[in-house]
């Protein structure tokens, strides 16, 4: 039987050709009996300046795409080119999913919902009285908002750029007036972690291209849970070290899966199976690098 609605989806950003998101979506679509083609639209490989994101959206829309995911460096610059923005994405000032609908282009942010789902699944009973977050960039903004929606009482943001950390903290205080949001310098990270329940890492340190630890390993104590949003590799040096020191950990794989789950549901109107998408994801990662099949503990 011919699918009544074959889906055409794209991923817009720089350096997106190796992304695992397209094959993860397509594997789930096959399992659901949907015809679904998802292509990376790499701006770097195509020689297209990211400032032309409005034109790229127009091209995709005219060529019959149903939706696109948007990643670095276009999550903020895409906003003026949309007709409507979901309230959560509007509050964050960042969009990573755009639907082309009869009533116009609609933007959503599944990074923040994906982290919230990943945290609830991977660290369901973790205490969030005080959480320290490393990184105040675009991903950090989405994660911080998710942490506060999940009930974090105090969030301390640490970034190499104090101005960026302060700007994010100010924005979060406006949207979450009942929470305490403060900042700390990298030099004061040890003091910030003294009474913290958890640490969330939202910088590129630990990626295959940026190996290493984002903090002094001596600051990791067994009572601390540690979450990393890096997923290539799944077992970052931070997570390996944290587990060696007795910490509970959450890998970036769960966020990668759940942001894809939410995007897939928005695009197709069909809720995918998170466990099956996790299996797809692990198969894809294993094809590159041997990993711990537990995904994250």
C-alpha positions as CSV (number, residue, x, y, z in Angstrom):
1,X,0.0,0.0,0.0
2,X,1.3,3.5,-0.9
3,X,1.6,5.8,2.1
4,X,-1.0,8.5,2.0
5,X,1.4,11.0,3.3
6,X,5.1,10.4,2.7
7,X,7.1,12.8,5.0
8,X,10.0,14.9,3.9
9,X,12.1,16.4,6.7
10,X,15.4,18.3,6.9
11,X,18.1,19.2,9.4
12,X,19.5,22.7,8.9
13,X,22.8,23.7,10.5
14,X,26.5,23.7,10.1
15,X,28.4,20.4,10.2
16,X,25.3,18.3,10.4
17,X,26.2,15.6,7.9
18,X,27.3,13.1,10.7
19,X,24.2,13.7,12.8
20,X,22.4,10.6,14.2
21,X,19.1,12.4,14.2
22,X,18.0,11.7,10.6
23,X,18.7,7.9,10.7
24,X,17.1,7.7,14.1
25,X,13.9,9.3,12.8
26,X,13.8,7.1,9.7
27,X,14.3,3.9,11.6
28,X,11.4,4.7,13.9
29,X,9.2,5.7,10.9
30,X,9.9,2.3,9.3
31,X,8.9,0.6,12.5
32,X,5.6,2.5,12.4
33,X,5.0,1.8,8.7
34,X,5.5,5.4,7.6
35,X,7.3,6.7,4.5
36,X,9.8,9.2,5.9
37,X,12.8,10.7,4.3
38,X,15.0,12.9,6.5
39,X,18.0,14.7,4.9
40,X,20.7,16.8,6.6
41,X,20.9,20.2,4.9
42,X,24.4,21.1,5.9
43,X,25.0,24.8,5.4
44,X,28.8,24.4,5.5
45,X,28.9,21.7,2.9
46,X,26.6,23.7,0.7
47,X,28.5,26.9,1.0
48,X,25.5,28.7,2.4
49,X,26.0,31.5,5.0
50,X,23.9,30.8,8.2
51,X,22.6,34.3,7.9
52,X,20.5,33.1,4.9
53,X,18.4,30.9,7.2
54,X,15.3,32.7,6.0
55,X,16.0,31.8,2.4
56,X,16.8,28.2,3.3
57,X,13.4,27.9,5.1
58,X,11.7,29.3,2.0
59,X,13.5,26.9,-0.3
60,X,12.5,23.9,1.9
61,X,8.9,25.1,2.1
62,X,8.6,25.5,-1.7
63,X,10.2,22.1,-2.3
64,X,7.5,20.4,-0.2
65,X,9.3,19.7,3.1
66,X,6.9,19.0,5.9
67,X,9.3,20.2,8.6
68,X,12.9,20.9,9.5
69,X,14.9,20.6,12.6
70,X,17.2,23.6,13.2
71,X,20.5,23.4,15.0
72,X,23.6,25.5,15.6
73,X,24.0,28.3,14.7
74,X,20.4,29.0,13.6
75,X,18.2,28.3,16.6
76,X,17.9,32.0,17.4
77,X,18.2,33.6,14.0
78,X,15.3,31.5,12.7
79,X,12.8,33.2,14.9
80,X,12.0,36.3,12.7
81,X,11.2,33.9,9.8
82,X,8.4,32.1,11.6
83,X,4.7,32.9,11.7
84,X,4.0,31.4,15.1
85,X,6.2,30.2,18.0
86,X,5.1,27.8,20.7
87,X,5.1,29.6,24.1
88,X,7.9,27.5,25.6
89,X,10.2,28.1,22.6
90,X,9.2,31.8,22.6
91,X,10.2,32.1,26.2
92,X,13.5,30.5,25.5
93,X,14.1,32.5,22.4
94,X,15.3,29.5,20.5
95,X,13.6,27.0,18.1
96,X,14.9,23.7,16.9
97,X,11.8,22.3,15.1
98,X,9.8,24.1,12.4
99,X,6.6,22.8,10.9
100,X,5.4,24.0,7.6
101,X,1.6,24.1,8.0
102,X,-1.3,25.5,5.9
103,X,-1.4,28.4,8.4
104,X,2.3,29.2,8.2
105,X,5.6,28.2,9.8
106,X,5.4,27.1,13.4
107,X,8.4,26.9,15.7
108,X,9.0,24.6,18.7
109,X,11.8,23.7,21.1
110,X,12.2,20.0,21.8
111,X,15.7,20.4,23.4
112,X,14.1,21.6,26.6
113,X,11.3,19.1,26.6
114,X,13.8,16.4,25.6
115,X,16.0,17.1,28.6
116,X,13.1,17.2,31.0
117,X,11.9,13.8,29.8
118,X,15.5,12.4,29.9
119,X,16.0,13.6,33.4
120,X,12.6,12.2,34.6
121,X,13.5,8.9,33.0
122,X,17.2,8.6,33.9
123,X,17.2,10.2,37.4
124,X,13.6,9.9,38.5
125,X,14.2,10.4,42.2
126,X,17.1,12.8,42.1
127,X,17.1,15.7,44.5
128,X,17.0,19.1,42.9
129,X,17.1,21.4,45.8
130,X,20.3,23.0,44.4
131,X,21.7,22.3,41.0
132,X,24.9,23.7,39.4
133,X,25.0,24.0,35.7
134,X,28.2,24.4,33.6
135,X,27.5,26.4,30.4
136,X,25.1,29.2,29.5
137,X,24.9,28.9,25.8
138,X,21.9,27.9,23.7
139,X,21.8,24.3,24.9
140,X,22.4,25.6,28.5
141,X,19.4,27.9,28.2
142,X,17.1,25.0,27.2
143,X,18.4,22.7,30.0
144,X,18.2,25.4,32.6
145,X,14.6,26.1,31.8
146,X,13.8,22.4,32.0
147,X,15.5,22.1,35.4
148,X,13.4,25.0,36.8
149,X,10.2,23.5,35.3
150,X,11.1,20.3,37.0
151,X,11.2,22.1,40.3
152,X,14.8,23.0,41.0
153,X,14.8,25.3,43.9
154,X,18.2,26.9,43.3
155,X,20.2,26.9,40.0
156,X,23.7,28.2,40.0
157,X,25.1,28.9,36.5
158,X,28.8,28.8,35.8
159,X,30.2,30.0,32.4
160,X,33.6,31.3,31.2
161,X,31.7,34.3,30.0
162,X,30.3,36.1,33.1
163,X,28.1,38.4,31.0
164,X,26.5,35.5,29.2
165,X,25.9,33.7,32.6
166,X,24.4,36.9,34.1
167,X,22.1,37.4,31.0
168,X,20.8,33.8,31.3
169,X,20.2,34.1,35.0
170,X,18.3,37.4,34.6
171,X,16.1,35.8,31.9
172,X,15.4,32.7,34.0
173,X,14.5,34.8,37.1
174,X,11.9,36.7,35.0
175,X,10.3,33.5,33.9
176,X,10.7,31.5,37.1
177,X,10.2,34.1,39.9
178,X,9.8,31.4,42.6
179,X,13.2,29.9,42.0
180,X,16.6,31.2,43.1
181,X,19.0,31.6,40.1
182,X,22.5,32.8,40.7
183,X,25.9,32.7,39.0
184,X,29.4,31.8,39.9
185,X,32.7,32.1,38.2
186,X,34.7,29.0,37.2
187,X,37.1,29.8,40.0
188,X,34.3,29.5,42.5
189,X,32.9,26.3,41.2
190,X,34.1,24.3,44.1
191,X,32.3,26.5,46.6
192,X,29.1,26.3,44.5
193,X,29.2,22.5,44.5
194,X,29.7,22.1,48.3
195,X,26.0,21.9,49.1
196,X,24.7,21.0,45.6
197,X,22.6,18.0,44.8
198,X,23.6,17.7,41.2
199,X,25.8,19.0,38.4
200,X,24.7,19.4,34.7
201,X,27.3,19.9,32.0
202,X,26.3,21.9,29.0
203,X,29.6,22.8,27.2
204,X,31.4,21.1,24.3
205,X,34.2,19.8,26.6
206,X,34.1,16.0,26.4
207,X,33.0,15.8,22.8
208,X,35.2,13.7,20.5
209,X,36.6,17.0,19.1
210,X,37.1,18.6,22.5
211,X,38.2,15.8,24.9
212,X,38.9,16.3,28.6
213,X,37.2,17.2,31.9
214,X,35.3,20.4,32.4
215,X,36.2,20.6,36.1
216,X,38.7,19.3,38.6
217,X,37.8,15.6,39.3
218,X,38.3,16.2,43.0
219,X,35.1,18.3,43.1
220,X,33.0,15.2,42.3
221,X,31.7,13.5,45.5
222,X,29.5,10.4,45.7
223,X,26.4,12.3,46.9
224,X,26.4,14.3,43.7
225,X,24.5,13.2,40.6
226,X,26.0,14.3,37.3
227,X,24.3,14.8,33.9
228,X,26.1,15.5,30.6
229,X,24.4,16.6,27.4
230,X,27.3,15.5,25.2
231,X,26.4,12.2,23.5
232,X,29.3,11.6,21.2
233,X,30.8,9.8,23.0
234,X,28.1,8.6,25.4
235,X,30.7,7.8,28.0
236,X,32.4,11.2,28.3
237,X,35.4,11.5,30.6
238,X,33.2,13.4,33.0
239,X,30.7,10.6,33.3
240,X,33.3,7.9,33.5
241,X,35.1,9.8,36.3
242,X,31.9,10.6,38.1
243,X,30.9,6.9,38.2
244,X,34.3,6.0,39.4
245,X,33.7,8.4,42.3
246,X,30.4,6.9,43.1
247,X,28.1,9.5,41.5
248,X,24.8,8.6,39.7
249,X,25.0,9.8,36.1
250,X,22.9,10.7,33.1
251,X,24.4,10.7,29.6
252,X,23.4,13.0,26.8
253,X,22.0,10.1,24.9
254,X,18.7,10.3,26.7
255,X,18.3,13.9,25.8
256,X,19.2,13.2,22.2
257,X,16.6,10.5,22.0
258,X,13.8,12.4,23.8
259,X,14.2,15.6,21.7
260,X,13.9,13.4,18.7
261,X,10.8,11.7,20.2
262,X,9.1,15.0,20.7
263,X,10.1,16.3,17.2
264,X,8.9,13.2,15.5
265,X,5.5,13.4,17.3
266,X,5.1,17.1,16.2
267,X,6.0,16.3,12.6
268,X,3.8,13.2,12.1
269,X,1.1,13.5,14.8
270,X,2.1,10.0,15.8
271,X,3.8,9.4,19.2
272,X,6.8,7.1,18.6
273,X,8.1,4.5,21.0
274,X,10.9,6.0,23.2
275,X,12.3,2.6,24.1
276,X,12.5,1.6,20.4
277,X,14.1,5.0,19.5
278,X,16.6,4.4,22.2
279,X,17.5,1.1,20.7
280,X,17.8,2.7,17.2
281,X,20.1,5.4,18.8
282,X,22.3,2.8,20.5
283,X,22.7,0.8,17.3
284,X,23.8,4.0,15.5
285,X,26.3,5.0,18.1
286,X,27.6,1.4,18.4
287,X,28.3,1.6,14.6
288,X,30.8,4.4,15.4
289,X,32.1,3.6,18.9
290,X,31.7,0.7,21.3
291,X,29.5,2.0,24.2
292,X,28.0,0.8,27.4
293,X,24.6,-0.6,26.4
294,X,23.0,0.8,29.5
295,X,23.0,4.2,27.7
296,X,23.3,5.9,31.0
297,X,22.8,5.1,34.6
